[in-house]
Amino acid sequence: MGEIAGAGLLAHVPTIVLPKEERLRLNEGREISLVTGLEQLRREVFERDDYDTVVVLDSHWATTVEFVVTAQQRRAGLFTSEELPRGMCRMPYDFPGDPELAHQVARFAEKHGTWITAIDDAYLPVYYATINLWTFLGAGLPDKRWVSIGVCQTGDMEDHLRLGRALADGIAATPGRRVLLIASGALSHTFWPLRELRDHESSDPAHIFTPEARAADEQRIAWFTEGRHDEVLRTMPEFLAHRPEARFSHYLMMAGALGGAECTATARQYGAYENSIGTGQAHLWFDRPAVGWTAPRTVTQESAHG
């Protein structure tokens, strides 16, 4: 029986893969902590040997009539972004996939009242919400499998929670598999207009598009550190007013896999809450509590984590 060994809500902004001198120039001479946070997360989590597969819930990959999970034996090539080819240009990637897991996830679509297809087409596009994080967390670890699942642009909150439940069942049905989930995407996600955005490239959260969006992001970060996934989910209608990336579907899929509103796992933050031309970005990691993702809240953080 497989299990989810850990999960994270991680930022993938293009800035993190720019050359260091360019990052420093854009950030008033300081390194952005989204970079150092990923470096620390790699050392503490992704360089361990206690997982087999990483599943990226990719906020940049939008499907329409179904959810799609990648099922290739291997994905390799060079990636250039159509959005920012100056900064994300001919980036090499090469990693094994996990077809067995992909097909197991798709098998549970009907049980959860949704539609999921596993696709092994070698020409299926890949997106930087996957590639940028693989570059930091997966490159140089050749035995770790990476799989991506796209958000569905016609799906609502319940649809993405259902995908998460099917994902959890698919993982459980894959013998011996230990999986890390990455919800790859931002919090609030409104960009400054083109003629203004170069005045807001610093990572300082003073540059978040509105004070209200910043406050909404910081409230949710606080809830995540307290394990209050129930509050994050209860207040989704209010958060949608601040235009979270992909309607926060990347997080919703992860939440569905971890037990939804019953999930009590607490986050630790890697790096600071930062701005990216108006959008709110953070790295939050959830270890699997020793007594399970939906342990009673009376269990302390210290005793819950293994």
N, C-alpha and C positions, 0 to 999 in steps of 0.2 A: 504493500500500500504506500502510495506517495504522500508527501506532505509539503505544505508551504513553510519554509524555514525562516523567511524574513520578507519584508516588503518595504518599499519606500516611495515617497512622493518627491521626485527629483527634477531639478531644472535642467533644461538642455539648451539654453540660449546660445546663439552663434558666437557671442563674445568669448566663451570659454575656450574655443578652438583657434582663436586668433593668435598670432605670435605674441610672446610675452611683451615685447617692446610696444606693440600696438595696444595691448590691454592696459599697460601702464599709462600710455599717452591718453587713452580715453577716460582713465579713472584717476586723474590728478596725481599720477605718479605712484599709486598704490595698487597692489595686486587685488583683484576681486576675490572675495572669500568663497564665491561659488567654485572657483578653481581649487583652492586649497582644501575646501570642504570635500570635494570629490576625491582628491588625493588621499585625504585621511580616511574616507569611507572605503576606498580600495584597500588600504592597508589593514583596516580593522574588520572588514566583512568580505570583500570580493577576492582577496588573496587566500582565504581559508579554503580548506578541502572538503567542507561539510555540505556542499550543494553540487548539483549536476547541471541545472538548467536555469537560465534567466528568461523570464517572460516580460517583454516590454509592452505596456499598454500605451500605444503610440497616439498622442493627441494630434499629430500632423497627418495621419493616414485616415482619411474619411471615406468610408464606404457608404452605400446607399440602400441596398435592398437586403443586406445580411451583414453579419459580422464575418470577418475573414481572419484566419490564423495561418501563419506561414508554416509550410510543411516540407521545405527543401532539406535534403541531406546536408547541404553546405551552401553558404552564400559568400561570394567573394567578388571583388571588383574595385572600381574607383567611383567615388561619390562626389558629384558636383551639385550644389544646391541651385535650383532655379530661383530661389528667393534672394540669396546673397552669394553669388558665385565668386565675388572678390575674396570673401573670407572663408568659404567652405568649398575648396577647389581641389578636385582629384584626390580626395582623401581615401587612402587604401583601407579596405576592410576584408576580413577573411575569418569566418567562424562556422563551426558546425551547427546545424539545426537539430530539431528533435521531432521528426515525423511521427513517432509513436505517440508522443504527448499531444501533438496537434490533432491527430485523428481521434484520440480519446476525448479531447475537449469537444470536438464537433459532434461526437456521438451523444452528448448530453443536451443538445439543443432542444429536442422535442420535450424532454422531461421538464425543462424550465420555460417552455412556451416561447422559444425564440428561434432564430435561424443563424447557423454558424457553418461555414464551409472551410475546410482545410485545403490550401492551394500550394502546390509544389512547383509552379511555373518558374523557371530560372530567370525569366525576364520581368517578374513582378517587381515594381519599383520599391526602393527602400528610402526611408525618410530620415532627416537629421535628428528627429526626436529619438530615434534608435541609434544612429551612427555616432552622434556626438557623445552619448553616454557609453557606448561600447568602447570608443576611443580611450576614455578614461578608466573604465571599469573592467573591460574585457580583453583589450589588446595585450598580447603577451601571455595569455592564459589559454592555450590552444585546446584544452580538453573541455572547456566550459561551453555548453550549448546555448545558443541565443535564438529566441522565437519572438515574433511581434504579432500583436493583435491590434487592428485598427478600431477607432471609434466609428459609430454608425450615425451619419448626419440626420437620418430620419427617426432615430431612436430617442426616447425620452429618458428620464431618470430611471424609471422602472426597467426599461429595456437594458440599460447598462448594468444595473444591479443583477438582472437575470444572467447577463453574460458572465459576470463575476461568479455567480453560483455554479454555472456550468463549468467554468474554469476550475473552481475548487473540486468539483466532482471528477473532472477529467484528470486532475493531478492525483487525487486519491486513488483513481482506478489504474494508474500507471505504476507498475510494481517497482518499489525501491527508489522512486524518484524524489529528490529533494530540490525544491524550486524556490528561487527568489523572484518576487514580483517587483517591477518598476512601473509606477504610474508616472509617465514622462510628460511633464507639462507644468505650466505656471499656475499661479493663483489669479488675482485680477489681471486683466489682459487688454488694456486700452493703450495704444501707442500715441505718443505726441505727433501732431501733424508734421509733415516733411520739413516745412520751412522753420519749424521750432525744435525738432528732435535733437539737433546737434548741440543744443544748449542743455540737454538732459541726458547725456550719455554716462555721466558718473553713476556708480553703483549706489550712491547715497539714497536711502529711501525717501529723502525729502523731494526727490524727483518723481515719485509715484504720481500717476495722472491726477488723482484727486485725494484730498485728505480722507474722504469717506472710504475710498477704495483701500487706502493704506490701513485704516482702522479695521475694516472688514477682514483683510488679510491677517493682521496681527491677532485679531480675535480667534480666527481659525487655527493659527499656529499655536496659540495658547490652549485651545481645546485639544489639539492633537497631542501636545505634551502632557495633557491630563488624561488622555485616553477617552475623550468625550466624542467619539465618532457619532454617537446618537445626536448630539447637538449640531454637529456639522451637517448631518443629513436632514435634521428637522428644519434647519434654517436655509436650506438650498434655495427656496424661492427668493429670499432676501439677498443671498449672495449673487444670484444671477443678475441682479441689477448692476453689479460691478463687472460684468462680462468676463467671468473666469474663462481661461483658455478651454476651447472645445466644450463649453458649458460644464466644465469640471468632470467630463465623462471619463477621463483617465483615472481620476480618483474614485469615481463611482464604481467602475469595474473592479478596482482593487478592493474597495469596501465590500462589494458583494461577495468577493472571494473570501474575505476575512470574517464574515458573519454579519455584515451590515450594521444596523444600529446596536446590535448586541456586542460588537467588537469593543474591547476595552484596552487594547494594546496602546502603550504610551510611546511617544516619539522622542528620539533625541535628535537635535539639530546639528547639522554639519555646516559650518560657516554661518553667516549672518543672513537676515532677511534683506534682500537687495533689490534695487531698481534695475530694469533694463528698458530704456527709452519709454518709460511710463508704466511698465508692467511689473507685477510683484512676483519675486522669485525666491525660492527657499529649497533647501535639501532637508527632508525629514525622514528618518529611518525608524522602522518598527521591527524590533526583534520579536520572534514568537515567544510569548510567555510560556514558561515551563508547564503551566496548567491549562494552556490553550488560549486561542485568540479571543474567546468570549468568557474569560475568567470573571468571576464576580468582582465588583469594584472594591470590595473590602480587602482584596488581596493587594498588598503593597507592591510598589514598583520593584523594590529590592528583592522581594521573595518571588515575584512573578517571573523574572527574567532568568533564563538559563544560560 
